[in-house]
């Protein structure tokens, strides 16, 4: 057999993907491992897509199977640190993928090189051994993605049994990526119950059997079929074509509670007409939360509700927050949004006031909401300081600005004080509310949707890997308004 390197665009593209894989492996991948492994899987798939089937592409398939195992190992560790229920499911997934890698490799690894690495993977029994698994991945020598062609005369003389073995070795890998309503799927993706949305799939197939005519992709769910309408996908296969895409409707037929786990849909693939299974499937799991827009965002003002929905989404996907923490936080944010809406509509704060006057006024207004009432506390001693207001372990820090017309970005400078109070209250959710009584002669106040937001604060000095952030709700209340007719003079 003779080999020759083709220095063309395809080779250079594949080589570039290989470099990116090595760069990701050499970096400190333990800081945020799951996205790193997902990127490595994507680049490894693109290498195989570029070079087609060969000994080299098979080598990359072995490597991918071990990366998938590492991804589940990383997710196992993150789930334990975030106190997720059923975190052991990632442990089981890690073990299954490592064993599957061993089965795939055993048949085509006469030297025992990969088999030895797989055995070391199978010996990993703890989520804190991610660095050890990474070192095993780093020890794998990824071959240069080059084309090779056989000399015809030598091909004729090759033993028939060798040809048969190569046919058996030929395996297919399907790479999937999903979008919902045109946006990449989050983990988990939050959708409204009983509403149709668009589910878009993009599929790359590195190799398929010669007799395959159709690729069918179907979901397997951990809930009863009556509870969802997740679509099937099917593609007519064309020789030489590796990318396929389609868009269908999907719907979840029930609303989940705060306490329930995301729904998992695993898309399985097989070839027709003989229903041949795909050897390897990458990125085929979608996690979905079906959350109704409940009273936690209904505050009497449509633009404020839209901003609260975005805030609600941020805390829903954040790991480690309890149900009570989320409910209490959203209740305070909803009430403050209502007060901010009244202030814009009725000029409830018509002139400059002191911080003490603002605290007194806001305490009275918040206490008038029946859901809050006497649970609102003032001047609690926390973390070597005294808080402004506390509602069920949620700290409210209040400020007044009389000089500058503020934006959400401007008030972020005030968050450090309340971050300390929030931690002292054994919570990770706090609220900062600022009254803007600055001169409005130059520019009117904009939409209230611009005055509600959330900020994630991650401690930079933490010695813990992947420290859990504090989430700070931000609300600006506009005061000292002038008549709109004054702006036209």
C-alpha positions, 0 to 999 in steps of 0.5 A: 500500500502506498500513501500520499498526502493531499495538501488541499483545503480539506486536509488543512481544515481537518488538521485545524480541527485536530489542533483545536482538540489538542489546545482544549486538552492542554488547557485547564479543562477542569474549570468548566469541563462539560462545554470543553468535552462537547467542543472536543466531540464536535471537532473530532466529528468534523475531522472524520467528516473531512477525511471519510472512512479510514484507519485514521477516522476509526482512531478518532471514533475510539477517542470520541467514545472515551471523551463521551465517558469523560463528559459524563464523569465531569457532569457527575462531579458537577451534579454532586457539588450542586446537590442535584438529586439522582446525580448517580445517573451520570456515574452510571452513564460514565461506566456504560460509555467506558464499557461501550468504548471497551467493546468497540475497541476490543475488536479492532485494537490488536496492539492493546494500546487503547484497551489498556487506556480503557481499563484505566478508565474503568478503574475510575470510581470517584467523580473527583478523578476527572484530572486523571481521566483528562491525563488519559485523554492527553496520553492518546496520540491523535494521528494526522488527518491525511488522505491515503490511496491504495495501489490497485495492483496491491489491492488485487493481491490482498487476501479476501478475509482482510477485505471482509474484516475492513468491511466489518470494521466500517462503523457509522457515527451520527452527530446531532445538534438541536435548536428550539425556535431558532436558538441553540438548546440550553441545558435544560431548555425551558418551554411553555407547556401546551404550546407548539415550538419549532425543533430543528435538527442538524445531522452529520453522518460520517459513514453509512452502510452501502445498502442504507437508503434512509436514516431514521431518528426517533426520541426515547423519553423518560415520560409517557408518550401521552405527555409529549409530542416530540417529532421523529426525523427521517432523511433520504441518504445521498451518496457523498452527502454527510449533512442533513437538517429538518424542522418539526413541531414539538410540544410538552403537554403538562406543566412541571413543578419547581421540584421536578427534574428536567425531562430527558429525550434521547434521540436514537438513530438507525438505518433502513431498510434493514433497521441497522443500528448506528454504532455511535451517536453524539449529542443526542440528548435534550433536557427540557423543563415545561414551566408555565408562566405563573403568578411569579411574573404577573405584576400588572405591567406587561413590559415588567413581566417580560423582564421578569420572565428573563430573570426567572429563566436565569435562576431556573437553570442555575444549579443548587438553588432550592425551591423556596429560595427561588419562590421568595426571590421571585415574589420580592422581584414581582412586588418591586416590579409593580412598585417600579411600574406605579412610579413610572405611571404615576410619578410616585416619587416626585422629588429627591428624598433621602435613603432613609425616607426611601427605605421607610416608604418601600418597607410600607409599600412591600408590607402592603402586599398580602404575600409579604406582610409581616415576613418583611424584617428591617435592620437585621444583623447579618455578616458583621453588618445591618441589612436594609430589609430581609424577606425570608432570608432574601436580603434587599439592599436599597440605594438612592441616586440623585445625581445621575440618570442610571442604567442597570449597568450603573447599579452593578457597583452596589452589589458587593455589599448585598453579596456579603449579606446574602451569603450571611443569610445562607442564601445565594439570591439577593435583591438590589433596588435603587431609586433614581431621583436624578434630574430628567431634563435631558432624557426621559426614562425608558421602558421599565423592561430596561430597569429589571435584570439579574447579575451573576457574581462568581467569587474570583478568589475562591480556591474551590473548582467551579464555585457557585455564584451569587445571583443578584436581582436588580431593580431601578425605580424612577422618580423625580419625573417631569411632564413629557411636554417639557421635552418638546420645548 
